[in-house]
Amino acid sequence: MLEELRTLVLFAEEGSIQKVAQRLPLTQPAVTRQLQRLEELLGTTLLDRRQKPPRLTAAGSEVLSRARDILASVEALKSFAAQSEPQGVLRVGLAHGLSDAAIAGATANAAAAFAKVSLRLRTAWSAELADEFDGGQLDMAIVLKPFDYEGPGALGIERLSVIAQAGGTEHLEVRSPVPWVLSPEPCDARQRLLSAMGSDGRRQLVVAAEIQDPAMQMEWVRRGHGLGLMPSRLAARGIPDGLALVDAGDLDLSMRVVALRSPHLNRLAKAADAIAQAVGNMIAGND
């Protein structure tokens, strides 16, 4: 209907079918058919064809006024959609295991470059975030997946280190049950530990304490209640007092960091890409 409305506006400006045909350009019969089609769509007569040249009826004048408003709104909408600067609400989910201060700072710095973007950041376990992303509740979810993940959006590899009370366990015997201080299910790190321990993982895994807060986990490990896990990139910056790294042998505790992006981000894609890149740089140690 937009083309028909444009033809009506041109007719009001030019005053004749012939001049409208020259401006479009179309044949005069084609212009006439557009105006007739608009009358059929609206169910009213727009032109008084008893006059030569035809003139707008009272209904035609009213439709003309509204047509101009509609076309102006369409042009404004096009202009809005074509703006290059990202703006709007960006809903991002970040896996609990990636919500440390270093990544939080990198995320905040990346988002700060987009003054018109309002960030809605949520942390949860990867499985929860993936479900919310699939349900359209998140525009992007940065999650942890198995190391052998080969899909799109990979940002890097998050490796975990085993820690213990200083002066305690120095070598991890995977086949021997040892107490652990871990986050509750469905913790990504816990699932990776179970997978790395093999088919007997659940039988061998002894959970001495389930604590979600990382600082409290570290305190329980420091007091000797069990072994714990922490990102190797954070361990490389310094082990907290009272803790020590444990030689985990060939136990592979690596996970893939993946950004799940909506295909409908449009202008928000620049902000989402900047945040994903910032997280990827932190994981790779390029901060």
Beta strands, then each sheet from edge to edge (+ up, - down):
strand 1: 47-48
strand 2: 55-56
strand 3: 88-95
strand 4: 117-124
strand 5: 140-146
strand 6: 154-165
strand 7: 178-182
strand 8: 205-210
strand 9: 228-231
strand 10: 243-245
strand 11: 254-261
sheet 1: 1+ 2-
sheet 2: 4+ 3+ 5+ 11- 6+ 9-
sheet 3: 4+ 3+ 5+ 11- 6+ 10-
sheet 4: 7+ 8+
end
